[in-house]
Amino acid sequence: MISTHAYRICDLVVASAIALPELVPATAFGAECRFELLPPGNPSAVDVDWFHRWIIEEDGKEQDSCDVWLRLARTGDGYLLRFPSCGDFFVSADAARIQCRPLPGTPEVTVRHLLLDQVLPLVLSRRERIVLHASAVLTGHGVIAFAGKTGRGKSTLAASLARGGCSLVSDDCLVLRTERGEWTALPSYPGVRLWPSTAGEVLRGDMPTAEVAHYTLKRRVWDKAVLPYASGPAPLRRLFFLADNAGEILFERLPPGRVFMALVEFAYNLDIQDTAFLRKQFETVGRLTADVPADAIHYPREFSALPAVRAAILRHLEED
């Protein structure tokens, strides 16, 4: 593979033969992961061990088998990630090489989205102790992270806070590390993915957006003049877990047991049957649970309530 581009996501330098304009450019020297886009083709007929799948959920209920979003398998030299409606991604055992064979007709913008927002978080999970499916922003008190099931409003809250003076750290892939006894959050890459109605309400005015993928109406907002982006790692101060829709804004301090289980639920993991990795991940989750305060946040899911929610979150941090 001839790599003509190099980019950074978190601390990972990715070399690619195709442009990945969503990412921050980096020097090609010392690339730790390489991406190759193969010619389109039908699903690969390979002998694999299927061990996990992600199911599309609606209102908290799994849909039938035709709505499998992603199948994961082991191959002889790594992993196969099959998106039945889009194509196959092959990840080497050492997570240093990624290849994609899209289905015929799958546009490149969709390949880039799947790589950035689905595959790379799983690759990072093999390299880092903990990678959360969470949005995060940098406030004057440090980084705060929002975790919750798809559709709960993580990106909306992050965009609202970034529009209100904070800096975006992540949309939904948050790498956490411990440095000198303190938890640190690493910026992923600029931008958030929002529904058009959300972008119009939260950001207001004319702002540049880009297509996310051919199968969704969501738009990617990545203009740093609209949504400031954190320039580097910063201390993690608070975890928020998004609760159900509520009529008023309430913060509920969560006991360690509930925090631990929630963090396990929202942690990326490429191989859920790798017991050695799971043991290390559980140890990390235990340390994170003990070190960083966590609250459930209940609030009205209405655009008109966002300014009050934003103010309440910042006030809650300051009071603590």
C-alpha positions in Angstrom: 0.0 0.0 0.0 1.3 3.5 -0.9 0.3 5.8 1.9 0.0 9.4 0.7 -1.8 10.8 3.7 -1.2 10.8 7.4 -3.7 11.8 10.2 -4.1 11.8 13.9 -7.0 10.6 15.9 -6.4 10.8 19.7 -2.7 9.8 19.8 -2.9 7.3 17.0 -1.2 8.3 13.7 -3.0 6.7 10.8 -1.5 6.4 7.3 -4.0 6.2 4.4 -3.9 5.9 0.7 -7.1 8.0 0.5 -7.8 11.4 2.0 -9.5 11.5 5.4 -10.4 15.2 5.5 -12.3 14.8 8.8 -9.1 14.1 10.7 -6.2 16.3 11.8 -3.2 16.0 9.5 0.0 14.4 11.0 3.5 13.5 9.9 3.7 10.2 8.1 6.8 9.2 10.0 6.1 6.7 12.7 2.5 5.8 11.6 1.1 3.2 13.9 -1.8 2.1 11.8 -2.3 1.9 8.1 -5.6 2.0 6.2 -6.2 0.6 2.7 -9.3 0.9 0.6 -9.7 -2.2 -1.6 -11.8 -2.4 -4.8 -15.5 -2.9 -4.2 -16.8 -6.4 -4.2 -19.2 -8.9 -2.7 -18.8 -10.1 0.9 -15.6 -12.1 1.3 -16.1 -15.9 1.5 -13.6 -16.6 4.2 -13.5 -19.2 6.9 -14.1 -17.2 10.1 -15.4 -17.6 13.6 -18.4 -15.3 14.1 -18.5 -14.4 17.8 -20.5 -11.2 18.2 -23.0 -8.9 16.6 -24.5 -5.5 17.1 -28.3 -5.2 16.6 -30.1 -2.0 15.7 -32.4 -1.0 18.6 -35.6 1.0 18.5 -37.1 2.3 21.7 -34.8 0.0 23.7 -35.9 -3.2 21.9 -33.9 -5.3 19.5 -35.2 -5.6 16.0 -35.3 -8.8 14.0 -32.2 -10.4 12.6 -32.4 -8.5 9.3 -31.4 -5.4 11.3 -27.9 -6.7 12.3 -25.7 -3.6 12.0 -22.4 -5.2 12.5 -21.0 -8.8 12.7 -17.6 -9.5 14.2 -15.5 -12.6 13.5 -12.0 -13.9 14.0 -9.9 -14.7 11.0 -6.6 -16.5 10.8 -4.7 -13.3 11.3 -7.1 -10.8 12.9 -10.7 -9.7 12.8 -13.4 -9.3 10.2 -16.0 -6.5 10.8 -18.9 -7.0 8.4 -21.4 -4.2 7.9 -24.0 -6.2 5.9 -25.3 -3.2 4.1 -22.0 -1.5 3.4 -19.0 -3.9 3.3 -16.2 -5.6 5.1 -13.3 -4.2 7.3 -10.3 -6.4 8.1 -8.3 -5.5 11.2 -5.0 -7.2 11.8 -4.4 -9.0 15.1 -2.0 -6.2 16.3 -4.5 -3.5 15.2 -1.8 -2.0 13.0 -3.5 -2.6 9.6 -7.1 -1.9 8.4 -8.5 -2.8 5.0 -12.0 -2.1 3.7 -13.7 -3.9 0.8 -17.0 -1.9 0.3 -20.0 -3.4 -1.3 -20.5 -2.1 -4.9 -22.3 1.2 -4.8 -21.1 2.2 -1.3 -19.8 5.7 -1.5 -16.4 6.7 -0.1 -18.0 9.1 2.4 -19.7 6.2 4.0 -16.5 4.2 4.1 -14.8 7.1 5.9 -17.6 7.4 8.4 -17.5 3.7 9.2 -13.7 3.9 9.6 -13.7 7.0 11.8 -16.8 6.4 13.9 -17.1 2.6 14.1 -13.8 0.8 13.3 -11.1 3.1 14.7 -12.8 3.3 18.1 -12.6 -0.5 18.3 -9.0 -0.4 17.1 -8.2 2.1 19.7 -9.8 -0.1 22.3 -7.0 -2.7 21.6 -4.3 -0.1 22.2 -5.7 1.8 25.2 -6.9 0.7 28.6 -10.3 2.4 28.3 -12.1 4.0 25.3 -15.7 5.2 26.1 -18.6 5.7 23.8 -19.0 9.2 25.1 -19.1 12.8 24.1 -16.9 15.3 26.0 -16.1 19.0 26.3 -13.4 21.0 28.0 -14.8 23.4 30.6 -13.1 25.9 32.9 -13.1 23.1 35.5 -11.7 20.4 33.2 -13.2 17.8 30.9 -16.7 16.5 31.5 -18.0 13.4 29.6 -21.5 12.4 28.6 -22.3 8.7 28.2 -25.6 7.1 27.2 -27.4 4.9 24.8 -27.7 6.0 21.1 -30.2 8.8 20.7 -30.1 10.0 24.3 -28.5 13.4 23.3 -24.7 13.1 23.9 -23.7 15.0 20.8 -26.5 17.6 21.3 -25.2 18.4 24.8 -21.6 18.5 23.7 -22.5 20.8 20.8 -24.6 23.1 23.0 -21.7 23.4 25.5 -19.2 24.0 22.8 -21.4 26.6 21.3 -21.6 28.2 24.7 -17.9 28.7 25.3 -16.5 25.2 26.0 -14.2 23.3 23.6 -15.1 20.0 22.0 -13.0 17.0 23.1 -15.0 14.1 21.4 -18.2 13.3 19.7 -18.5 9.7 20.7 -15.0 8.2 21.1 -13.3 9.2 24.3 -9.8 7.9 25.1 -8.9 8.1 28.8 -5.5 7.7 30.4 -3.9 8.1 33.8 -1.0 10.5 34.0 0.8 11.3 37.3 -2.2 9.9 39.2 -4.8 11.9 37.3 -7.3 10.8 34.6 -6.7 12.7 31.3 -9.0 12.9 28.3 -7.5 12.9 24.8 -9.2 14.9 22.0 -10.4 12.6 19.2 -11.0 14.8 16.1 -13.0 18.0 15.4 -16.7 17.9 14.7 -20.0 16.3 15.8 -22.7 14.5 13.9 -26.2 16.0 14.3 -29.6 15.7 12.8 -30.4 18.7 10.6 -33.1 19.9 13.0 -30.7 19.7 16.0 -27.9 21.5 14.1 -30.4 24.3 13.2 -31.6 24.7 16.8 -28.3 24.3 18.7 -25.9 26.1 16.3 -28.3 28.5 14.6 -27.5 30.6 11.6 -25.7 29.5 8.5 -22.9 27.0 9.2 -21.0 24.6 6.9 -22.0 21.0 7.2 -21.0 17.8 5.4 -22.6 14.5 4.6 -22.0 11.8 7.2 -23.0 8.7 5.1 -25.4 7.8 2.4 -27.8 5.9 4.8 -28.4 8.7 7.3 -29.7 12.3 7.2 -27.2 13.3 9.9 -24.8 16.1 9.1 -21.2 16.5 10.2 -20.4 19.9 11.7 -16.6 20.5 11.9 -16.0 24.2 11.6 -13.8 25.2 14.5 -15.2 28.7 14.3 -18.6 27.3 15.1 -17.5 24.5 17.5 -14.1 25.2 19.2 -11.9 22.1 19.5 -9.6 21.3 22.4 -5.9 21.7 21.5 -4.6 18.9 23.7 -5.2 16.4 26.6 -6.9 17.8 29.8 -7.9 16.4 33.2 -11.2 14.5 33.4 -13.4 16.0 36.2 -16.8 14.4 35.9 -18.8 11.6 34.2 -22.4 12.2 33.4 -24.7 9.4 32.4 -27.8 10.5 30.5 -31.0 9.3 32.1 -34.5 9.3 30.7 -36.4 12.4 29.6 -37.5 14.3 32.7 -39.6 17.4 33.4 -36.9 19.1 35.4 -33.1 19.2 35.7 -31.8 16.8 38.4 -28.4 15.4 39.2 -28.2 12.1 40.9 -24.8 11.0 42.4 -24.4 7.3 41.4 -23.0 4.6 43.7 -19.9 2.8 42.6 -21.6 -0.4 41.6 -23.9 1.4 39.1 -21.0 3.5 37.7 -18.9 0.4 37.2 -21.6 -1.4 35.3 -22.4 1.7 33.2 -18.7 2.1 32.3 -18.4 -1.5 31.2 -21.6 -1.1 29.0 -20.2 2.0 27.3 -16.6 0.9 26.9 -15.5 -0.1 23.3 -14.2 -3.6 23.0 -13.2 -5.3 19.8 -13.0 -8.8 21.2 -15.5 -9.5 24.0 -14.1 -13.0 24.5 -10.5 -11.9 25.1 -10.4 -12.7 28.9 -6.9 -11.2 29.4 -8.0 -8.0 27.9 -11.3 -8.0 29.8 -9.5 -8.5 33.1 -7.3 -5.4 32.4 -10.3 -3.4 31.3 -12.3 -4.3 34.4 -9.3 -3.2 36.5 -9.2 0.1 34.7 -12.9 0.6 35.1 -12.6 0.0 38.8 -9.9 2.6 39.1 -11.9 5.1 37.0 -15.0 4.4 39.2 -13.1 5.1 42.3 -11.3 8.3 41.1 -13.8 10.3 39.1 -17.3 11.4 40.4 -20.2 10.3 38.3 -23.8 11.6 38.2 -26.9 10.6 36.3 -28.4 13.7 34.7 -32.2 14.0 34.2 -33.4 16.9 32.1 -36.1 17.8 29.5 -35.3 16.7 26.0 -36.4 20.1 24.5 -34.3 22.5 22.5 -35.7 25.4 24.5 -34.3 23.8 27.7 -30.7 23.5 26.5 -29.5 26.9 27.8 -30.8 26.0 31.3 -29.3 22.5 31.2 -26.0 24.0 30.1 -26.0 26.5 32.9 -27.1 23.9 35.5 -24.2 21.5 34.5 -21.6 24.3 34.8 -23.1 25.5 38.1 -23.1 21.9 39.4 -19.4 21.6 38.6 -18.6 24.9 40.3 -20.5 24.0 43.4 -18.6 20.7 43.8 
